Amino acid sequence: MREPVPHTLLQGCGLPQAWRDKSAWRVLDTDFHQGLRFLNIWQTWRSDAKRPRLLHYVALREHPPSVDAILQAAAPYPELHALAQELAQECHGLAVDFHRISLNEGRVLLTLCVGDTQTLLREQQFAADSVVWDPPESAAEAIRWTLKALTRCCRRGTLVVTAQAQSPAQSAWLVQCGFRVAINGPSTQWSYDPSWELKTTRNLELARSILPSPASDCVVIGAGLAGASVAAALAKRGWHVQVLDAGATTAAGASSLPVGLMVPHVSADDNPRSQLSRSGIRMSLQQAKSLMKSGQDWAMSGVLEHRELGVSTLWHSQAGWIKPAQLVNAWLAQAGIRFVPNAVVAAVRREGDVWVLHNAAGQALAQASHVVFANGWGAQALLDDLQIAAPELGPNLARLPALQGIRGVLSWGMQQPGQASTLPAFPVNGLGSLICNIPLDGETESAAQAQAWYAGATYETGTLVNAPVSAHHQANLDKLRTLLPAAAQALGPAFATGQVQTWQGTRCVTPDRLPVVGPLDAGASPRLWISAAMGSRGLSYAVLCAELLAAQMGGEPWPLPASLARHLSALRSNDRARLPTVKQGGISDGIIHP
Ligand SMILES: Cc1cc2nc3c(=O)[nH]c(=O)nc-3n(C[C@H](O)[C@H](O)[C@H](O)COP(=O)(O)OP(=O)(O)OC[C@H]3O[C@@H](n4cnc5c(N)ncnc54)[C@H](O)[C@@H]3O)c2cc1C
């Protein structure tokens, strides 16, 4: 189908006037075509002095768009060329999936959903302000079901503009679904205004999306990857955020990891963990590209994965290494965020309309209307305490999967001259991992080229529980011998002569090894939230979890399908199951986790 003239549709949606004085505007477009309508709305948003702080554009498409087609479609419109280039850069290698593309420093969020229209509509959890509806060229009954699914994404007053004139049957269905004609012009504008009362109690998320929490103030506990990414996501939306941490610096916990891998999880059945890691990495890569220095703080080096104990290998091109603390610092440096060090939160209590955070001496450290627990496994003690102080939260908090800390050790050392030829040029991952050629931070100019290697990491279970650091180094060397025998031989002397250095940290994990994200208190406007349990994949999950949390708080489109997001729900558990027994020795920070 030919892509309709974009301006007509823009006027049909009543834009830009309709979004003036609003904090966010949410557009749902049932056919992205080659992106021309999106580019047009984005351009209009950019040039409007009274634009909303955030523009959300959710667009559906049966097949991934081609980069060339996007550029070609924009070719007749010189004012759209630069934007089309920017968009096209983010559209390489898209698959059937949700793709969250962050543009204009994160203030224009395109969620490009590729797949079957009806399925994609059912996976949405937001109420659109404007809808652009292209009735599909399919059987009448299919159109009718699509319309029903579309209606679920409307609030009273949502304007729906259609690209072509409707058939009498389509008009009748629109009326049946609760729409009435608002304007009859080159494109027909319909307004969602059913004569019946709208019941939103069946879907709490949708109900919250109609009346979202306006941006106010929030305290985030924890200044690691989880907390800093939440703070950045909220600050971008106009929130005033204080980030409290027990440490003297940012990234004082597991996120002080000197360097970590960002590599997709792969499974034969493409399970939720694989899908989540893929979506998350796309979003993390965007953040790294825009905030960090490539080659120094991170690199999209690609990662070679050895599977089945070296039997087969898999090359991940959309993968690489990152220094987590640099990313944390870049997030926390954003406007609207205040970092408070040496603040050990011992209790969280409700006082009237606000939550007050106390230290162990009972002194108030901070207060805010909203609190986000992003303090890893430290959240468990605070929530157990809160459950006693606020029994009404008990039934909900009892559904939070148990959070557990699991220690791990990374072995590392300075790279010696001449060693480069025996060490891999890119990270290798499998049973353990080896990351080489990582430039060290804070070196003097003469040592600017100093590089380090990192081998690891252990997962403190089985015989490693409470084991001395030397046992962890030995375990790392043993894994390296299987993963990369030549590299193990080259680095062996460093282990033997005690030159190997230690980094250790504690991961926060849940029984199903997936993060916990979302509200902790029930009701239409929750005030207590959590983003934690990043396990061994904080670099892959933190941004995705932060964007999901911010979307849920603000009634915005979610960055991933609702059915997939459910696997992350903070209240997903019905019982505090014990952690499953982890097989000894078969665990690494790369791929093989239970
Ligand atoms: C050995 C090892 C190797 C790893 N390798 C990788 C890898 O290659 N790739 C990858 O993606 N991930 C890796 N990880 C995991 C990654 O480090 C974590 O997933 C990530 O850092 C978790 O971030 P976070 O913000 O949730 O937790 P943290 O970084 O631990 O942050 C929690 C913060 O909360 C603070 N805090 C806790 N309690 C309180 C309180 N009561 N009051 C105030 N502050 C409090 C802590 O001081 C801490 O700073 C590895 C982890 C380990 C241990």
The ligand as a MOL file (V3000), in Angstrom:
LIG
                    3D

  0  0  0     0  0            999 V3000
M  V30 BEGIN CTAB
M  V30 COUNTS 53 58 0 0 0
M  V30 BEGIN ATOM
M  V30 1 C 32.0620 -11.4500 39.4000 0
M  V30 2 C 30.9900 -10.7570 38.6400 0
M  V30 3 C 31.0720 -10.6670 37.2640 0
M  V30 4 C 30.0540 -10.0440 36.5390 0
M  V30 5 N 30.1390 -9.9440 35.1560 0
M  V30 6 C 29.1560 -9.3390 34.4670 0
M  V30 7 C 29.2150 -9.2120 33.0590 0
M  V30 8 O 30.1710 -9.6340 32.4080 0
M  V30 9 N 28.1810 -8.5920 32.4090 0
M  V30 10 C 27.1120 -8.1020 33.0920 0
M  V30 11 O 26.1980 -7.5580 32.4700 0
M  V30 12 N 27.0350 -8.2020 34.4270 0
M  V30 13 C 28.0210 -8.8100 35.1270 0
M  V30 14 N 27.9230 -8.9180 36.4740 0
M  V30 15 C 26.6870 -8.4660 37.1160 0
M  V30 16 C 26.6190 -6.9640 37.3040 0
M  V30 17 O 27.7760 -6.5210 37.9860 0
M  V30 18 C 25.3530 -6.6670 38.0820 0
M  V30 19 O 24.2450 -7.2410 37.4390 0
M  V30 20 C 25.0750 -5.1760 38.2240 0
M  V30 21 O 26.2180 -4.4790 38.5970 0
M  V30 22 C 23.9740 -4.9860 39.2540 0
M  V30 23 O 23.6990 -3.6180 39.3700 0
M  V30 24 P 22.7430 -3.1020 40.5270 0
M  V30 25 O 22.6860 -1.6520 40.4140 0
M  V30 26 O 21.4970 -3.8790 40.5250 0
M  V30 27 O 23.4950 -3.5400 41.8680 0
M  V30 28 P 24.7600 -2.8780 42.5570 0
M  V30 29 O 25.7430 -2.3790 41.5800 0
M  V30 30 O 25.2310 -3.8790 43.5550 0
M  V30 31 O 24.1600 -1.6050 43.2710 0
M  V30 32 C 23.4090 -1.6750 44.4610 0
M  V30 33 C 23.8110 -0.4810 45.2940 0
M  V30 34 O 22.9350 -0.3920 46.3990 0
M  V30 35 C 23.6670 0.0740 47.5090 0
M  V30 36 N 22.9310 -0.3220 48.6960 0
M  V30 37 C 22.5920 -1.5750 49.1040 0
M  V30 38 N 21.8650 -1.5050 50.2250 0
M  V30 39 C 21.7370 -0.1940 50.5440 0
M  V30 40 C 21.1000 0.5030 51.5870 0
M  V30 41 N 20.4260 -0.1480 52.5500 0
M  V30 42 N 21.1780 1.8520 51.6190 0
M  V30 43 C 21.8390 2.5280 50.6430 0
M  V30 44 N 22.4660 1.9060 49.6220 0
M  V30 45 C 22.4080 0.5690 49.5820 0
M  V30 46 C 25.0220 -0.5820 47.3700 0
M  V30 47 O 26.0160 0.1630 48.0440 0
M  V30 48 C 25.2160 -0.5960 45.8570 0
M  V30 49 O 25.9940 0.4890 45.4200 0
M  V30 50 C 28.9430 -9.5140 37.2180 0
M  V30 51 C 28.8850 -9.5760 38.6140 0
M  V30 52 C 29.8880 -10.2010 39.3220 0
M  V30 53 C 29.8050 -10.2500 40.8050 0
M  V30 END ATOM
M  V30 BEGIN BOND
M  V30 1 1 1 2
M  V30 2 1 2 3
M  V30 3 2 2 52
M  V30 4 2 3 4
M  V30 5 1 4 5
M  V30 6 1 4 50
M  V30 7 2 5 6
M  V30 8 1 6 7
M  V30 9 1 6 13
M  V30 10 2 7 8
M  V30 11 1 7 9
M  V30 12 1 9 10
M  V30 13 2 10 11
M  V30 14 1 10 12
M  V30 15 2 12 13
M  V30 16 1 13 14
M  V30 17 1 14 15
M  V30 18 1 14 50
M  V30 19 1 15 16
M  V30 20 1 16 17
M  V30 21 1 16 18
M  V30 22 1 18 19
M  V30 23 1 18 20
M  V30 24 1 20 21
M  V30 25 1 20 22
M  V30 26 1 22 23
M  V30 27 1 23 24
M  V30 28 2 24 25
M  V30 29 1 24 26
M  V30 30 1 24 27
M  V30 31 1 27 28
M  V30 32 2 28 29
M  V30 33 1 28 30
M  V30 34 1 28 31
M  V30 35 1 31 32
M  V30 36 1 32 33
M  V30 37 1 33 34
M  V30 38 1 33 48
M  V30 39 1 34 35
M  V30 40 1 35 36
M  V30 41 1 35 46
M  V30 42 1 36 37
M  V30 43 1 36 45
M  V30 44 2 37 38
M  V30 45 1 38 39
M  V30 46 1 39 40
M  V30 47 2 39 45
M  V30 48 1 40 41
M  V30 49 2 40 42
M  V30 50 1 42 43
M  V30 51 2 43 44
M  V30 52 1 44 45
M  V30 53 1 46 47
M  V30 54 1 46 48
M  V30 55 1 48 49
M  V30 56 2 50 51
M  V30 57 1 51 52
M  V30 58 1 52 53
M  V30 END BOND
M  V30 END CTAB
M  END
